[in-house]
Amino acid sequence: MNATSLDATALEQSFAATGNPYLKGVYGPVFEEIDGLNLKPSHGAIPDDLTGVYLRNGPNPRWPARGRHHWFDGDGMLHAIEIRNGRVNYRNRWVRTQAFEQETRAAGSLWPGLIERPDRTLGQAWGADLWLKDGANTDVNMHGGSAVATFYQCGLPYRVDPVSLETQGAIDLPALGARSMSAHSRVDAHSGEFLFFDYAVKPPYMTYGVLAADGSLRHFVPIELPGPRLPHDMAFTERYSILMDLPLFWDPALLPRDIHKVGYYPELPSRFGVLPRYGASDSIRWFEAEPGYLYHAINAWEEGDEIVMDGCRMQSPVPRGSGEGGELARMMAWLTMDARLYRWRFNLKTGKVSEGWRDDLICEFPSMDARAMGRRSKYAYAMQVAPEPTLRFEGLIKYDTDSGAAETWTFPDGAYGSEAPFAPRDGSRAEDDGYLLSFVTDQRGEHSELQIFAATDVRHGPVARVPLPQRVPAGFHACWATAADLGPSR
C-alpha cells in the first residue's frame, strides 16, 4: 500500500462541511493510492478469455477548494483493474499534472474552480479561456502503448503507464506545432492515429489535428467559427472527421467582463462540420441540424452518399430551474442529463440532414467496441441515468443501433455504476463478443466492487463480482486496454 501523507479524516470532514453533494457519498474523494493484488470474486468467476486493463478517470480533489467546488474541478485520478489469466489486480493513482505538482508544493489549492471568478494573477492556467486548473480528469484513451488522460475544457494530454499508472509526462503539443487538446478526442484503432480538437475564446476558436501512431503531429489546422463555442465531443469515419458548433456557449456579451455564463441560443442551428481527415481549413463543410446539444457521440461511418452519426442528444440543453437556489443548485441542475439515443444523417451529395430520436430511455456515457469506431457498427453500450438530483447511473443499456432496440440491466437499489467500456474476448471479432466492466458503489459511498457482464447477455446481470479494497468514487470516462495495446512485454 502506498498511502499519501494527507490526513484523510480531516479532509473528509472539511469536504463534508461544505454541504456540497459532489463531495460526499458516492462522490466523496479518496486519499490513498493503493495496490490491491490477486482479488477474488465474491460471486461468479473471472472469465479466462479476458486479458487487459479497465481504466476509469474521474475528478478526485486532493485539497479543499479555493472557493466553491464544482465536480469538474477535481484532480484527475485513474482507477485500474488489470485482468490476466483470471488474476485481478486493482490500483489507483492521481495523474501528476503540472497543476497537481504545483499544488503539492504549495500544500493547497491555487486555482479557483469553474463557478468562481478567474484569478488572472496566477500566471499559468489552462482551459478555453486560460483560467482553469488542468486536472486531466475527464477522459482516458489508449494511444501508442500509453493511457492518455485529458481535460474536458482543453489542456495538455498526459501519458500514463496503463499498468503501473505512473504518469509519464505531458505531450507537449505546442512544441509539436499544435495548441491544446480537449477530452473526447478520438483514437482510430485501425490507423493508430489520435484525432483531436480544442476550442478557445480567442481566434482561432477551434483547432483540429491528428497525432500519428508514433506520437508525431501528422496534421493540424485552425477551424473558423462565428465566435467562441463549447463543443464537448467529435466523431470520425474512415475518411472524415466531424466537428461541432452547437448553440450552447458562453454569453458573448459577458465574456469581455471575464464572466463565463453559459446560455442556450435556440435561434441558431446545430452545425456539424465534416472535413477530410487531413483536409485544409477551407475544406470543411457545415451541415445545419435542429438546435440542441450533445455531450457524447457514439460512432460515425460512411454509408453511400451519407455520413451516419449516433449519439446521446439532450432533450433539455438548459435545465429547468437552473437559475434558482444559488451556485450549488445551478451546478446540480446543469449536471442533470436527460439525453436519449439519436441519429443524424449528413448527405454529402445534397447537403441535407435527416435526424431523429431512436429510443425513449435516458442514457449517457456511451461506449462501443473501439475496433469498430469510424466503421459501420451495430451495437452500443450506455449508462441509464437515475432520476436523482445528482448524476448517477442506475443501470446498463445495450443498444442495437440499427433498430433502436434496448436490452437493460438495473443495478440493485442503492447501487450506482461507472461508464462500462466494451472489452473484447481474447481472439474475438464480433462487436458484442466480449464483456462490459463497471465499478459499482453503494449509495452511501462505503463499498465498491467490479462487475463484469457478458456483452451478449447484459439482461442476466454480472457474470462476476469482485469486492475492491478501496471505494471508487463516481467519476467520468473509461476505456479498455487490450493485451495488444499493452504490448508483448506486459
HELIX and SHEET records of a PDB file:
HELIX    1   1 ALA A    8  ALA A   17  1                                  10    
HELIX    2   2 PRO A   21  LEU A   23  5                                   3    
HELIX    3   3 GLY A   25  TYR A   27  5                                   3    
HELIX    4   4 TRP A   71  ASP A   73  5                                   3    
HELIX    5   5 GLN A   98  ALA A  106  1                                   9    
HELIX    6   6 LEU A  173  LEU A  176  1                                   4    
HELIX    7   7 LEU A  255  ARG A  257  5                                   3    
HELIX    8   8 SER A  281  SER A  283  5                                   3    
HELIX    9   9 GLY A  326  TRP A  334  1                                   9    
HELIX   10  10 ALA A  370  ALA A  372  5                                   3    
HELIX   11  11 VAL A  458  HIS A  460  5                                   3    
HELIX   12  12 ALA A  483  LEU A  486  1                                   4    
SHEET    1   A 2 ASN A   2  ALA A   3  0                                        
SHEET    2   A 2 GLU A  32  GLU A  33 -1                                        
SHEET    1   B 5 ASP A  35  LEU A  39  0                                        
SHEET    2   B 5 ARG A  87  TRP A  94 -1                                        
SHEET    3   B 5 MET A  77  ARG A  84 -1                                        
SHEET    4   B 5 GLY A  52  ARG A  56 -1                                        
SHEET    5   B 5 ALA A 478  THR A 482 -1                                        
SHEET    1   C 5 HIS A  43  GLY A  44  0                                        
SHEET    2   C 5 ALA A 464  PRO A 467 -1                                        
SHEET    3   C 5 SER A 448  ALA A 454 -1                                        
SHEET    4   C 5 GLY A 434  ASP A 442 -1                                        
SHEET    5   C 5 ALA A 415  TYR A 416 -1                                        
SHEET    1   D 5 HIS A  43  GLY A  44  0                                        
SHEET    2   D 5 ALA A 464  PRO A 467 -1                                        
SHEET    3   D 5 SER A 448  ALA A 454 -1                                        
SHEET    4   D 5 GLY A 434  ASP A 442 -1                                        
SHEET    5   D 5 PHE A 422  PRO A 424 -1                                        
SHEET    1   E 4 ASP A 139  HIS A 143  0                                        
SHEET    2   E 4 SER A 146  THR A 150 -1                                        
SHEET    3   E 4 TYR A 158  VAL A 160 -1                                        
SHEET    4   E 4 THR A 167  ALA A 170 -1                                        
SHEET    1   F 4 ARG A 186  VAL A 187  0                                        
SHEET    2   F 4 PHE A 194  TYR A 199 -1                                        
SHEET    3   F 4 MET A 206  LEU A 211 -1                                        
SHEET    4   F 4 LEU A 217  ILE A 223 -1                                        
SHEET    1   G 4 ALA A 235  PHE A 236  0                                        
SHEET    2   G 4 TYR A 240  ASP A 245 -1                                        
SHEET    3   G 4 SER A 270  PRO A 276 -1                                        
SHEET    4   G 4 ARG A 285  ALA A 289 -1                                        
SHEET    1   H 2 LEU A 248  TRP A 250  0                                        
SHEET    2   H 2 VAL A 262  TYR A 264 -1                                        
SHEET    1   I 4 LEU A 294  GLU A 303  0                                        
SHEET    2   I 4 GLU A 306  MET A 314 -1                                        
SHEET    3   I 4 ALA A 339  ASN A 347 -1                                        
SHEET    4   I 4 VAL A 353  TRP A 357 -1                                        
SHEET    1   J 4 CYS A 363  SER A 367  0                                        
SHEET    2   J 4 TYR A 379  VAL A 385 -1                                        
SHEET    3   J 4 PHE A 393  ASP A 400 -1                                        
SHEET    4   J 4 ALA A 405  THR A 410 -1                                        
END                                                                             
